[in-house]
């Protein structure tokens, strides 16, 4: 993989090269064969942890090995810290879904309705998507989850007291089932840069996306990203 990073107002170039690693195997005649390993999908952007390495949420958002942990999970500390809020978005390659499971430990302060400390998972990439899980408890594992599309939004919250060990979560990408019922959601993202003023609304959305969502009974889910000049708000 070759990448060029830059800061400021310059254009960045990113080039991804997928070269399958060869594998040498011996056949029944004793000859060696050169085999090519099947490469995983490469339509994924490079993941960057949004938290600095010293932040309690760093391990929560460190998903490069398809696993993540509650903040300060052992051996970092005996319990997760109080007054902590962490979030991470899991994203699968195109035409894939996400399976999420919990292993080894699950200890989050138990309370009525999980109002104090809790783990929440939503079926999408935003905090307003449908809730799949709102969970807490000691030595009681959540059920295995599967996204309906390419994204899961995962959120952890702790209050001011009573902390526990936390949890370890693992996830994997699975091919999207042909009988999943709905097609893969089309991304709708609009970027507005360096304008002093302007308007945004439904007229900005591609009519094909609106028609596609309407045809398949999907909500129109669109995000605008507005960037202003340095030192502007």
N, C-alpha and C positions, 0 to 999 in steps of 0.2 A: 504494500500500500504506500502510495506517495502522496503526501499532502503538503500544502503550503498554507500557513496561517498568517494572518495579518490583523492589525487593529486599526481603528480610525475609519476613514471614509474611503478606503481603497477596496478594490475588487479582489476577492480571494479565489484561488484556483484549487480545486480538489479533484484528484484523479484516483480512482480505485481500480486496482488490477487484481483479477481473480485468476490465479494460476494453480490448478490442482497439483497437489504434491504426489509424486510417483510412488508406487509401492511395488517392491520386487517380491514375487512369489515363486515357489517351485512347483512345477506340475508333476503328474504321476510318472513321467519319463525321466525325471531328474533335471529337466531343463528349466531355466529361469525365464519367467515371463514378466514383462513390465506392465503393471496395471495402473490405471488412472483412478484416483479417488474421486467420487462425486462431490462437487463443491456445493456448499450451502448457498442459499439465495443471497445475492449481494446487493439488493436494492435498499439496504439499510444505511442510514446516515451514521457517521462515526458518533458513538455515544460519549458525552462529556458529563462527568459528575458535577451537578450544580453546587455541591457543597465543598468547601476546602477540607483538606485531609484532617485538620484539627477539630472540625465541627462534629458534634455528637451524631448528626444525621449522615455523616459520610458513609458509614458501612450500610446504612439503610438504602442509600441510593447507589451503592457500588454493585451494579448488576452485570458486570462484564462476564462473570462466570456462571450466569443464570442462577444466581442465588443472592439473597440479601438477608440482613439481620436487623433486629430491633436496635435502636441507638445504644452504643456502649455495651453491646453483647459480649459476654465472656470470650476471651480473657481480658478485654479492655476494662471491664468493671464487673462487680457482682450483680448490679441491677441497672436498669435503664435510668436516665436522669429525670428529674421532675420538670414540669413546665416546658415540655419539649413538643414541637410540632414538626413532623417530617412528611414529605410527599415525594413520590416517584411515579413516572409513567413507564409502563412496560409496553414495548412496541414489537410486534411480530413482522416478519417479511410479508410482502403481498401474497394473498391467497393462503394465509396461515392464520391460525388462532393460537391463543395462549392457554396452557394448562398450568395452574398454580396450586402448589401443595405445601404442607408444613411438616417439618421433620424435627426430631430430637427433643425440642423443648417448645412449650407454649405456656407462658406464665405472664398474664396481664391482669392487674388488679380487677377483681370482680365487683360489679356494682349493678344496681337495678337499671336495666336498659343500657348498660355499659356507658353511663354518663361521665364517668371520671376518666379512666384510661381506656383506650380502645384502639383496635385496628379496623380500618374501613377500606373496602375495595369496591370500586365502581366500574361498570361495564362500558368503558370508553376512556378517552384521554383527558377528560375534564372532571372537576369536582362537582359538576351538576348532573352528570350522567346517572343512569339507574344504579341503585345500590344493590350489589350482589352479597355483601357481607358487612355486618357491623358487629364486632365480636370482642369479647373479653373472657377471662376465666383462668383458672389454675389447673394445669394438667388435663385440660379438655381441648382437643384439637379442632380447629375449624374444618368444615368439609372441603374436599378438593373442588376447585373452581375452574371454569372454562369460559373464556370470553366469547361473545357472539361475533366479534369482529377482530380487528388487529390490536386493540389497545386495552389495557387495564390501568386505572388510576388507583394508586395505593397510598393510604394516609395513616400515620400513627400519631396519637396524641396522648400525653400524660399530664396530669394536673399537679398540684403543689405538694402532694404527699402520697405515701404508700407506693413504693416502687417494687418491681419484681424482676426476675431474671430476663424475661423477654422471649424472643422466638427466633427460629431460623426458617426461612422460606426458600423454596426452590421452584423453578418454572422451566417450561420447555415450549417449543413451537411445534405445532402439529398441522398437517395439511388441512385446509378448510374442507369440510364435508360437502359433497355435492348436493346432499339433501338438507342443508342447513336451514332452508326455509326462506332466507333473505340473501341477496347478493352482497358482496363486500361494499361497505359504505365508501362513497367517493369523497375524498378530502376537499374541503372548501376553506381556503385560507387566502386572505387578501392582505397585501402589504402596502402601506402608505408611508412614504419616506420624504422627510424634509419639506413638507408643505406647511405654510404659515397658517392656513385655515382650509377647511373643506367639509364635505358631508359624506356620510356613509349610510348604507341602507340596503334594502332588498334589491334595488336596481343594480348593485354591484355584483350580485351573484349570477353565475353563468346559468342561463335558462335551462340548459341541458341537465344541470344538477338538480334544479327545482323539479323538473319533469320526472327525472329518475327517482327522486325521493318520494314524490307523489305517487308514482306508478307502483312502488313497492311498499307503500305505507310507512316510510321512514320519516323521522323529523328532519327538517332542514337545519343542519348543524354547521354554522360557519363562524370563522374567527377572523377578526381584523387585527393586524399588528401595525401599530403606529409608531414610527421613529421620527424624532425631531432632531434638530441641529444640537451640537454640543452646547451646554449651558442654557438650553431652552426647555420649557415644560409645556 
